[in-house]
Amino acid sequence: MTTELSEPVKPAVKRKRSRLRAFAVRVIVYGVLWEALCGVIAWQSVMPKRHYLKRNPSEQHLTYLSQSFKSADGTRLAAWIIPAASELTKEDHGRAPVVILCHGVDSTRESLLPQAKLLHEAGFAVFMFDFRARGESGGDRCTLGYRETEDLLAAVAEVKRERPGGNTVIGVLGQSQGAAVTLMAAGKCADIKAVCAESPYARLDHAVANHFYSLLGAAGPLLGMPTRLFGELLIEKNCSEISPLAAMPQIGSRPVLLIEDGADTLCPPAETQALLRSSGGHAQLLKVPGAGHIQASWVQPDTYRKTVLAFFKASLKPAP
């Protein structure tokens, strides 16, 4: 019997197969590294960023109390209560309207001390707190507006519990993520009588896309989309469902002041305009050309002060 031997593989074919294997290995390695990078970026966005605050209301010559309260899931939240000047006398305690302040994603309540002073001097009481996983509050991660909406609703309940009479008048003021949260909470809670929101996103997926576009231009989705998917796993919510845009109709005819920062790239004017359209004509708009993200009070301080105070004075009246 004759056995036929196959022809040996030629050196050129061997080299080609070797190059293909090397290329495949590089693709796999780079893919794993790319996914790891996206996972790290996502975790960096939501990881706890807690620290003791360096400033407090006494810096603004404001009388205040420190306290803590719990969100719906039991997360402990740290807060300051600044009584209105009129409430420092016993007979007026609890009558002044309260404005709750909501900070941005990587900030704390101390960033809103100038707004606290502004509102206090206009006769309002102020309640300011750190969202979960920020400042002096507890929590194992930030959820970019999802669970933070529950934090604000818990703050509203705390304000009502602390003040006598059961007829507390409450407004909210927020910046960036805090602004988005004020709108989503107002859509769920009729106790919020007025909302001032500066630089909110219309939907969280918009904010993620805008962020990566500002960093990488047209290549933004290459990093942004996988990072978003990792982030959604971490916060246990689809970004498109974290939506102030969907909340606007639920606010109805309650007063809303939207502040549009004209040079904002993270939450650009298109986001504010979408929210304005969704309000059905009930929202007011303050445009601040040239202002970057949450920089309206720096670029046009007089206009900011007059507009915000006029809005809250018209929208929030003292309890009887």
C-alpha positions, 0 to 999 in steps of 0.5 A: 500500500502506498502512502501519500504525504501531504506537501509541507506548509510553505514558510510564507503561509506560516508567516501569514498565519503567525501575523494573523494570530498576532493581530488577533491577540493584539485586538483581544488585548486592546479590547480588554484594556479598552473595556477596563478603561471604560469600567474605570471611568464609569466607577470614577463617576459614581464612586463615593467622594466623601470628605469633611467640609472646610466651610459652613454657613458661619462663614457667611455670618449665618446662624445654622444647625447641623443635622442628618436624616435618612433617604428612602433606602436608609442612606444617611444624609448630612444637612444644614438648616438656616432659619430665616431672620424672622424665625429667630423670634419664637412666635415666627418659627416655621412661617417663612418659606423654605428653599432646599438647595441641591448641589452638582454631581461632584460637589457638596452643599458648601458650593451653594453657600452664596445662594444660601446667603442670598436667599436668607437675606431675602427672608427665606429659610434654607435647607442644604444637604449633601447627596449620597456618596458626597460630602459628609453623607453616607452611601456606597455610590452616586447614581447621577440623579436616580437615587438622588431624587429620593434624597431630595424627596426625603429632604422635603419630608424632613423639612415638613417634619421639622417645621410646625403647623403642617403648612410649610411652603417649599421651593427648590434650587439646584445646579447641574445634576442637582437641577435635574433632580429638582425637576424630577422630584417636583414631578413626583411631589406636589409639596414642591411649590417652585423650582429654580434649575440651572444647567440641568440635563434633559436626560442623563444619556444626553449628559453622558454623550455631551461629556464625551463629545466635549472631550473627544469630538466625533470619536466620543461614542467610542469611549462614551457608549461602553462607559455608559453601559458600565455605568448603568450596571453600577447605578442599576438604571438605564440612563435614558430613564433618568429624565427631567424631560419626562417630569416636566409635564407632571409639574404642571403649572407650578412655577419653574425657572430654567437658567440657561448657561450659554457657553455650557458644553456639558448641559448645553442650551439645547437641553434647557430648550427641550425642557422649556418646550416640554413645560407646555409654556409654564416655565420661565427662562433666564439666558446668560450668554457666555456663561459656562456650566453653572456660572450664571451667578459669576457672569451676570451676578446682578441679573442672577440675583434679581431674577432668582429672588423675584422668582421665589418671592412671587412663587413662595408666600409665607405660611399663614 
